[in-house]
Amino acid sequence: MLIDWYLPGTKAGGPVRSVYSLVNLLKDEFDFYIITTNFDLGSSTPYQTIKANELFFQDGINYFYFSRENLNSNNVLNLIHEINPNLVYLNSFWSYYFSINIVALKNKNAFTAPVLLAPRGMLSKGAMSLKSLKKNTFLLLAKILRRYNHISFHATNAQEAKDIRSKFSSAKVLVSPNVNSSSVIENKTPKEKNHLKLFFLSRIAKVKNLHFALEILKAVPSEISVEYDIYGNLEDRDYWKICEDIISHLPKNISVKQKGELQFNEVQSVICNYHALFLPTLNENFGHSIVESLLCGCPAIISDQTPWNDLEQHDAGFAIALNNREKFVQAILHFANMNQDQFLQASKAANNYIREKINLELIKQHYKTLFYAAIKN
């Protein structure tokens, strides 16, 4: 399994959580080798507690962390030869060393193992709208060169499978749901009518659409008091400056605080103190923060660009088209107007919704089928 950034780093968000949940769910069934780097996203400082540039075994999983100076095509290929895997599993479409270059090496028959590529939502409409010219040029060349004809793709839902096939019409696409192995928590946060505690939990980058959320808060009536706490890695500091400017012009009834990053083991204990998630993202192929929110009994106010579009039918929140700003405001008012009993009912609905959606034993069987199918292909 190749991934650009991994634990103890957390700034890369969902893919780290996906890989962590997956390998811990299946490490008794498969020998996993996680190949990654010894620094976090956007950081120049290596991890102090990690042995770099050597294989080591810990808690049932094998690891190799490349230092910056040792990360190159030859060293990655040599490591693949040393491990001699049954399957090479990529967790990015755009990573050079851990995806693009691996696919190129596979096309040259530089190694024999089959390749399974999880784009992690990077081929979705929302993600492709950013740096679109550069991305579409690459995809055009890749299709002309038939670069991705000899690999399998892993889609986590039907929409992602459709996104992949829109770029590679003859692609071998295997579908298996994403994994989140956290537990359900009962939310007992006090709730007063006309007061609402919202949170944002994601990377602070354009694709997560934080500025849109802040603009929506401007339209909340003055008699409604809203606290909006922002958790996440400041990935794009220029984008954050835009958000800060919006925050500085918000009315007095809206309080916004930037709270920094949360470690994996802190997420549930922190967010179960809120009433709802507010994340009008441009795209999520899974959305770990959405799942974590629902697990903690926090209904979600999100865009319709995620797999969780049936929230409203189950009283677990709202999935709203991004061109419908008024409905976002109404969703906030819906939760703000709740008293304690009404909120506890909504919270239980959120718990029940996600409990029914996530069946770890079934997901485990899905992934066993996925890996064996990829090896067969």
FENWO-V513486 format. One record per residue. N is the residue number from 0. RES is the residue in three letters. SS is DSSP state (H for helix, E for strand, C for the rest). PSI is psi in whole degrees, -180 to 180 (999 if undefined). Layout:
N|RES|SS|PSI  N|RES|SS|PSI
This chain:
0|MET|C|120  1|LEU|E|131  2|ILE|C|135  3|ASP|C|-43  4|TRP|C|143  5|TYR|C|176  6|LEU|C|146  7|PRO|C|3  8|GLY|C|151  9|THR|C|-2  10|LYS|C|-19  11|ALA|C|-5  12|GLY|C|-133  13|GLY|H|-48  14|PRO|H|-35  15|VAL|H|-46  16|ARG|H|-39  17|SER|H|-49  18|VAL|H|-43  19|TYR|H|-49  20|SER|H|-40  21|LEU|H|-50  22|VAL|H|-33  23|ASN|H|-27  24|LEU|H|-33  25|LEU|H|9  26|LYS|C|-18  27|ASP|C|-12  28|GLU|C|-29  29|PHE|C|153  30|ASP|C|110  31|PHE|C|136  32|TYR|E|110  33|ILE|E|118  34|ILE|E|123  35|THR|E|-162  36|THR|E|161  37|ASN|C|34  38|PHE|E|158  39|ASP|C|166  40|LEU|C|126  41|GLY|C|6  42|SER|C|144  43|SER|C|-2  44|THR|C|124  45|PRO|E|157  46|TYR|C|134  47|GLN|C|-20  48|THR|C|7  49|ILE|C|135  50|LYS|C|116  51|ALA|E|152  52|ASN|C|30  53|GLU|C|146  54|LEU|C|137  55|PHE|E|158  56|PHE|E|131  57|GLN|E|128  58|ASP|C|41  59|GLY|C|6  60|ILE|E|143  61|ASN|E|143  62|TYR|E|149  63|PHE|E|119  64|TYR|E|113  65|PHE|E|136  66|SER|C|162  67|ARG|H|-44  68|GLU|H|-20  69|ASN|H|-5  70|LEU|C|106  71|ASN|C|169  72|SER|H|-44  73|ASN|H|-42  74|ASN|H|-37  75|VAL|H|-44  76|LEU|H|-43  77|ASN|H|-37  78|LEU|H|-41  79|ILE|H|-42  80|HIS|H|-41  81|GLU|H|-43  82|ILE|H|-36  83|ASN|C|63  84|PRO|C|162  85|ASN|C|-23  86|LEU|E|138  87|VAL|E|121  88|TYR|E|115  89|LEU|E|139  90|ASN|C|40  91|SER|C|152  92|PHE|C|-35  93|TRP|C|-8  94|SER|C|132  95|TYR|H|-62  96|TYR|H|-31  97|PHE|H|11  98|SER|H|-69  99|ILE|H|-48  100|ASN|H|-35  101|ILE|H|-43  102|VAL|H|-40  103|ALA|H|-42  104|LEU|H|-38  105|LYS|H|-39  106|ASN|H|-26  107|LYS|C|4  108|ASN|C|35  109|ALA|C|-18  110|PHE|C|161  111|THR|C|-22  112|ALA|C|142  113|PRO|E|158  114|VAL|E|133  115|LEU|E|124  116|LEU|E|121  117|ALA|C|107  118|PRO|C|-14  119|ARG|C|43  120|GLY|C|2  121|MET|C|-10  122|LEU|C|10  123|SER|C|164  124|LYS|H|-44  125|GLY|H|-45  126|ALA|H|-37  127|MET|H|-17  128|SER|C|-16  129|LEU|C|128  130|LYS|C|43  131|SER|H|-39  132|LEU|H|-47  133|LYS|H|-45  134|LYS|H|-45  135|ASN|H|-32  136|THR|H|-45  137|PHE|H|-46  138|LEU|H|-39  139|LEU|H|-47  140|LEU|H|-41  141|ALA|H|-38  142|LYS|H|-41  143|ILE|H|-41  144|LEU|C|-2  145|ARG|C|38  146|ARG|C|-34  147|TYR|C|19  148|ASN|C|-18  149|HIS|C|21  150|ILE|C|167  151|SER|E|151  152|PHE|E|145  153|HIS|E|115  154|ALA|E|142  155|THR|C|-7  156|ASN|C|174  157|ALA|H|-36  158|GLN|H|-41  159|GLU|H|-36  160|ALA|H|-41  161|LYS|H|-41  162|ASP|H|-42  163|ILE|H|-46  164|ARG|H|-23  165|SER|H|-23  166|LYS|H|-35  167|PHE|C|91  168|SER|C|-30  169|SER|C|16  170|ALA|C|147  171|LYS|E|108  172|VAL|E|121  173|LEU|E|133  174|VAL|E|127  175|SER|C|136  176|PRO|C|156  177|ASN|C|169  178|VAL|C|136  179|ASN|C|119  180|SER|C|18  181|SER|C|169  182|SER|C|163  183|VAL|C|135  184|ILE|C|137  185|GLU|C|128  186|ASN|C|121  187|LYS|C|28  188|THR|C|130  189|PRO|C|140  190|LYS|C|117  191|GLU|C|145  192|LYS|C|142  193|ASN|C|13  194|HIS|E|135  195|LEU|E|132  196|LYS|E|109  197|LEU|E|157  198|PHE|E|156  199|PHE|E|129  200|LEU|E|98  201|SER|C|173  202|ARG|C|142  203|ILE|C|92  204|ALA|C|160  205|LYS|H|-39  206|VAL|H|-21  207|LYS|H|-11  208|ASN|C|36  209|LEU|H|-39  210|HIS|H|-35  211|PHE|H|-44  212|ALA|H|-43  213|LEU|H|-38  214|GLU|H|-38  215|ILE|H|-40  216|LEU|H|-25  217|LYS|C|-29  218|ALA|C|1  219|VAL|C|129  220|PRO|C|151  221|SER|C|-23  222|GLU|C|-7  223|ILE|C|126  224|SER|E|125  225|VAL|E|130  226|GLU|E|130  227|TYR|E|107  228|ASP|E|133  229|ILE|E|120  230|TYR|E|131  231|GLY|C|164  232|ASN|C|131  233|LEU|C|73  234|GLU|C|-41  235|ASP|C|97  236|ARG|H|-30  237|ASP|H|-40  238|TYR|H|-40  239|TRP|H|-34  240|LYS|H|-38  241|ILE|H|-44  242|CYS|H|-41  243|GLU|H|-37  244|ASP|H|-41  245|ILE|H|-43  246|ILE|H|-40  247|SER|H|-16  248|HIS|C|11  249|LEU|C|150  250|PRO|C|166  251|LYS|C|-24  252|ASN|C|-4  253|ILE|E|120  254|SER|E|123  255|VAL|E|132  256|LYS|E|137  257|GLN|E|116  258|LYS|E|4  259|GLY|E|-165  260|GLU|C|156  261|LEU|C|134  262|GLN|C|158  263|PHE|H|-44  264|ASN|H|-4  265|GLU|H|-19  266|VAL|H|-56  267|GLN|H|-40  268|SER|H|-25  269|VAL|H|-51  270|ILE|H|-15  271|CYS|C|0  272|ASN|C|9  273|TYR|C|171  274|HIS|C|-34  275|ALA|E|154  276|LEU|E|139  277|PHE|E|103  278|LEU|E|84  279|PRO|C|58  280|THR|C|151  281|LEU|C|-25  282|ASN|C|138  283|GLU|C|126  284|ASN|C|-14  285|PHE|C|-67  286|GLY|C|73  287|HIS|H|-35  288|SER|H|-33  289|ILE|H|-46  290|VAL|H|-46  291|GLU|H|-41  292|SER|H|-50  293|LEU|H|-38  294|LEU|H|-32  295|CYS|C|13  296|GLY|C|23  297|CYS|C|112  298|PRO|E|160  299|ALA|E|134  300|ILE|E|106  301|ILE|E|173  302|SER|E|174  303|ASP|C|21  304|GLN|C|38  305|THR|C|173  306|PRO|C|-4  307|TRP|C|56  308|ASN|C|1  309|ASP|C|22  310|LEU|C|-46  311|GLU|H|-36  312|GLN|H|-21  313|HIS|H|13  314|ASP|C|30  315|ALA|C|7  316|GLY|E|-158  317|PHE|E|135  318|ALA|E|112  319|ILE|E|140  320|ALA|C|140  321|LEU|C|-16  322|ASN|C|5  323|ASN|C|72  324|ARG|H|-37  325|GLU|H|-37  326|LYS|H|-33  327|PHE|H|-45  328|VAL|H|-44  329|GLN|H|-35  330|ALA|H|-42  331|ILE|H|-44  332|LEU|H|-35  333|HIS|H|-46  334|PHE|H|-35  335|ALA|H|-34  336|ASN|C|-5  337|MET|C|146  338|ASN|C|-175  339|GLN|H|-47  340|ASP|H|-41  341|GLN|H|-40  342|PHE|H|-42  343|LEU|H|-35  344|GLN|H|-44  345|ALA|H|-38  346|SER|H|-44  347|LYS|H|-36  348|ALA|H|-39  349|ALA|H|-46  350|ASN|H|-48  351|ASN|H|-38  352|TYR|H|-51  353|ILE|H|-29  354|ARG|H|-40  355|GLU|H|-30  356|LYS|H|-35  357|ILE|C|107  358|ASN|C|99  359|LEU|H|-36  360|GLU|H|-40  361|LEU|H|-42  362|ILE|H|-39  363|LYS|H|-45  364|GLN|H|-37  365|HIS|H|-46  366|TYR|H|-34  367|LYS|H|-44  368|THR|H|-43  369|LEU|H|-51  370|PHE|H|-43  371|TYR|H|-35  372|ALA|H|-40  373|ALA|H|-40  374|ILE|H|-42  375|LYS|H|-40  376|ASN|C|999
